[in-house]
Amino acid sequence: MIISLHRKPTLFFLMIIFCSFWFSKNAFSKSNPVQQLNKHILISISSFKTPNTDSNYFQKMEMKLQQVKLYYLKIEAEKNWTTIPKIKNKLQLGDSSIAIIRIKKNLKKMGDYVGIDTNIYFNEGLKLGVINFQKRMGIDQNGIINNSLILSINNSVDYVIKQIEASIKTISKLADIGVGDFIYVNIPAFNLQVFKNNIPQIEMKVIVGKYKNQTPTFNTVLNSLVVCPYWNVPKSIEQKEILPLLKKNPNYLNKHNMEWSNGIIRQRPGPTNSLGRIKFIIPNQYAVFMHDTPIKSLFEKRVRMFSHGCIRLNDAKKLALYLMQHDKRWDSAKLENAIIENMEKRIEVKAPIPVYISYLTAWVDDDGVLQLRDDIYGRNK
């Protein structure tokens, strides 16, 4: 069912959808159907770029996804999606190959390649199209075609539609609550955003749980943070990881700035603490929280699945200062001094902020472009 900006179908919106299908039907009867389709969908998507005060971020996202779904349903109805064969060597600017013909055709249908020709030559237009596609997939944007990229292009239209439908289902659950200021984490995108009046204020990379330690989805409220936190080691990590190492090396705890405290192992505050310098309290049944990390190099990885389920932040200080901006007791210098003191300190957030931990493998960005990411936990099946 198509959902309107106000979460209820309206006659006006249904008329828009009817006109969209009518336009598509007539456009496809002309000499260049793919070009007409691309033009049509770009116009449709661009109409949602302008902020609408009557709808929040998630409502508008749902509408964008519904429009893109119509686009891919039309491609599916044509039944002329071509499978690209494997190549012996990677292809780049200046090369030629029969496979390039199919690559150009498929990238053109998806709106990534805007060139006119569909010949065998790897030209500047195709390089730009490949970079556009790589950007939408969240992969390295080098403009080079290899078999891994071909595998991504070969994903069936039905597969993309299922990703879109799964995201619509997920985002619709947030459409009535995502208002005002909030923090949004998209697990497959490895990304965190802070919104104020539906406009992003902060964005940063995150690290999420490994496949066997998946980060759950939930809604909560961030009400406090801890500077220079102790890390109370979960029993599962204690039993499976630390105790076996402690048996091999009796000095293991001292080496890692750890100690026994009331029957549990905890790591003392410091630069090597697994929680880094700041922990954000987001109450939930999964014992998951957001925190800093001393291992910054992992943020350079494209797929960032390294935690036991908690969410590691690329710039925890930036988020902390944003949350404390209306608290006269704190500023950048005072936060830095608190870190230098190396003593655990809990700080209540004066304006608690909603947090939405979500799982979207498909979404439409601010430029009206469909973004797709790997279904890292296999939740869309």
N, C-alpha and C positions, 0 to 999 in steps of 0.2 A: 504494500500500500504506500502511495506517495504521501509524505507528510509535509504540511505547509509550514511557513515560518512561525505560525502560532500553534503548531503541533496538531491542528485539526484540518482535514481537507476542506478547501474552499472552492466555490464555483470558479473563482478567478484563476486559481492555480490549475484546476483541471482543464480550463480552457487553454492555458499556456501549454500544458502537456499535449493536448489534442492538436494544437497548432504546430507544436514541434514535430509530431509524427507526420502531420500533413505536409509540412515543409520538407521533411526528410524524404518522403515518398516522391514528391515532385522533383527534388534536387537530384535524386538518384536516377532519374530518367534522362538526365542530361549527359553530355559527352564525357565529362570527367567526374564520375561519382565520388571517388575518394577525396578529391580536392574540395568538392562541394560539402562533403560530410565534415571534413576537418574544419572548414570555414564555419559551418553551422555550429559545431560543438564548441569551438573557441568563443563564438559570440554568446552561446548559452552560458558557458562557465564564467566568462568575464562579467556577466550581469550580477554575479554574487560577490564581486570584489568590494563594492561600496558598502561600508558598515551600515547596518540597519538597526536603529535604536529599539525596534520592536522584537528583535531576536538576539539571542546570545551566541557565543562562539560555537557551541555544540549544535544548536539548531541550524545555524548557517552551514556548518560542516555537513550535517545530515542532508540538507538540500543540495549542496554541491555534489555529494556522492550519488544522490538519486539521479542527477542530471548526467553524470559520467556513466552511470549504469545504463541509462538509455542509449548512450553512444555505443557502448560495447555490445549491448543487445542487438543493435543494428548491424554491427560488424559480424556478429555471430549469425544473424539471419542471412547474410550474403553468402556464407559458407565457401569463401574463397581464401581463407587464411592458408598461407603456404608454409610448409615445414622446410627449414634451412638445413642442408646436410652438413656434416662435420667437415672441417677443413684440415689440411695437412700442416699448414703453417699459418701463423697469425697474419692478419691483413691490416695494413695501415696506409696512410696517405701515399698515393702514387702507384699502389698495387692494382692488379686487375684479377678478377675471378668471376666465374659463372655464378658463384654463391652470392656475389654482391647484388645481382639482379633481385633475388628474393629478399635480401636484407633491406634493400632500399624500399621495396614494396611494403614489407611489414612495418618498417619504421615510419613510412609515410602514412599508413593507416592509423598508427597510434599518435600521429602528429609530431613525431620527433624529427623526421626528415622532411624538409620543406622544399627540396629541389624538384625540378621538373622532370629530369631524366631518370630512367631506371636501367641504365646500361651497366657494363661490367667494370667500370672504372671507379676507383676509390678517390673521389675528389674532395675538395674542401667542404662542400655541402654535406657529404656523407659523414665526414669527420665531425662536423658540428652536430649532425643528427645522432651519431653514436654518443657524443658527449652529453647531449640532452637526455638520451635514454639512460646512460650511466648515472647521471645526476638523479633522475627519477627513481632509480633502483637503489640509490644510496651506496654505489660502488665507485671505485677509483675512476676519475674522469680523465683518462689518458687518450681517448679517441681511437683506441686500438681494438680490433675484433679478434677474439680467440674463441675456442670452443665453449668456454664457460659463459661468455657473453651470448653466443648463439643459443645455448641452452636456455638462457633467460628470455631471449626474444622468442624462442619456440614455445614458451608457455602458452597453452591454449587460451583462447578467449574465454572459454568456460571457466578456466582456473582463475583468471583475473576477475570475472564476474562474481565468483564465489568469495574472493577476497573482499570485494566491494560490499557484497551483501553481509558478510560477517562484520565488517566495520560499521555498516548502517545499523545493524542490530545492537552492536556495542554502544555506539555513539547516541542512539535514541534513548538509552537509559540515563544519559547525562543531560539530555536536552532541557529538562525541567529544573535542573538544580545548578547548572554551571553559570551562575550569574555573579556579578560583582567581581571581587578580587579572589583569585584562586591559583593554586599550583597544579600543573598538569604534567604527569609523567606518562610518556608513551613507551612501553617496554620494547617492542620490536624496533623502534626508531632510536633507542638508547638516548633519549632526549628528555630534558625537563624545561618547561616554560612557566614563567610567572606572569599572570594576567592581571591587569587593572582596567576595569570597565571594558572587558573583552579585547583589550589591546595588549600584546606581549610587551613586557617590560624587561624581562631577563630570559635568556636562553642559554643552556649549557649541556654538555655531554654528560651522560651517566653510564655507570656500569650496573648491570643487573645480574640475576642469579644464573648459575649454570643450568643446563638442561635437567640435571638430577636435583637441583636446588632452585626450582623456578620461583621467580618473584610473583606473588599473587596479585590479583586486581582487587581493589577495595577503595572505598571513599572514607575519608576521615577529616580531622582538623588538626593542623599544626598549632600547638598551644605553648610550646616551650622549646628551648634548645639548651645544650650543655657544652660549655667551653672546657677544654682539656678533660674529656671524659675518661673514666675507667672503662675497660671493656670486660664485662662479665661473660666469660666464655660459655656458650651454650653447652649443655650436657652432651649433645650429640657430637659436637666438635671435640669436646674434652675426651670422650670415650674412644672415638674413632681415629683421632688425629694426634692429640697432644700426649695422652698417657702412653701410647706405644713409643713415641719419641722420647718421653721422659725416662722410660725403662732403659732405652739405649744410651741416653745421656743424662745422668742425674743433675747436670748443671743447665739443663734446657730452659727451665723457668727463669733463672737469673740472666741467662744469655738473651732472653726475649723480653726482659723487663716485666716478668710475671710473678705472681705470688698466690699462695693459698689464702683465702679469706672466707671464714664462716662456711667451710666445706666446699667452696667452689674455687676454680682458678680464675683469676682476673689479671688483666694487663694494666699496669700503671700508666698514668698520663705521660705523654712524651712524644717526640717527633716520629718514633717508630710504632706508636700505638695503631692498631688495625683500624680504629675509627677515625684516625687522623686527629685534628685539633677541635673539631666541632661535630656534635651529634644533634640531630633534629628529632624531637619527640612527636611521633604521629601514631597515637593509640590505635591498636588493631589486634585482632585475635591471632595474628600470625607471628607476633614478636618481630616484625619488620620495622626498620627505621631508616632514615636517610642520614648519611654521614660523609665526612671528609675521608681522605685516604692518603697514606704516605707514598703510595705507588702511583705516581702520575703518568708514567710511561704507558700504562695500559689504555689510557684515553686516546692514544694514537691509533689503536686498533679499530678496524671497521666494525667487526662483530665483538661486542663487549659483554660477554657472558662469563664473568669470573667470580662472582660473589656467592655466598651461601643463601642468598635470597634478599638481602638488604640492598639498598640503592646507594651507590657511591657517587658523590658529586665531584665534578671537575673543578668547581669554584665555590666551595662551601662558605668562604668568607663573604663573598659577594651576596649570597642569599641571606646570610646572617645580618649583614648591614642593611639590606633591604627591609627585613622584618623588624629591625630595631630603629628604623629611620625616624619614628615619632617618639622614641624614648630618649629623653634628654640626658639620661645617665650614660648613654653609649654613643660612641662614634668610632671611626676607624682606628684612631690612636689608642683609645681605651680598650678596644677589642684586642689590639695587638699586645698591649700591656698585660691583659688578662691571660693571653696565650703564653707570654714570656714567664709569668708567675708559675705556670705549670701546676695549678691547683684546680681541681674540679669545681666548676661553678655553674649552677643552673639558673637560667634566665627565663622568666615568664614573658611571653610575647603579648604586648598590650592589645594588639588587634589580632586574635587568632584567625588563621586563614584556612579555608577548605583545601583539601588535597585530594586529587583524583588520580589514582594509579590505574591506567587503562592499557588495553591491548588492541592497537589498530595497525594492521598491515597495509591498509589503504586509506589515504586521505588526500584532500585537495589543498594545495598550498595557497598562499596569498596571491599568487600570479595565475590562479585558476588551472594549475598543472597537477595531474594525478601523480601522487607519489606512492610507490609500492615498496614494501620491505619483506624480507624472508619471514615465513611463519616459524619463528625460531623454536617455539614450544609445541608446534603442531596442533594448535587450538582451533584452527579454522576447518579442520576435517569433519 
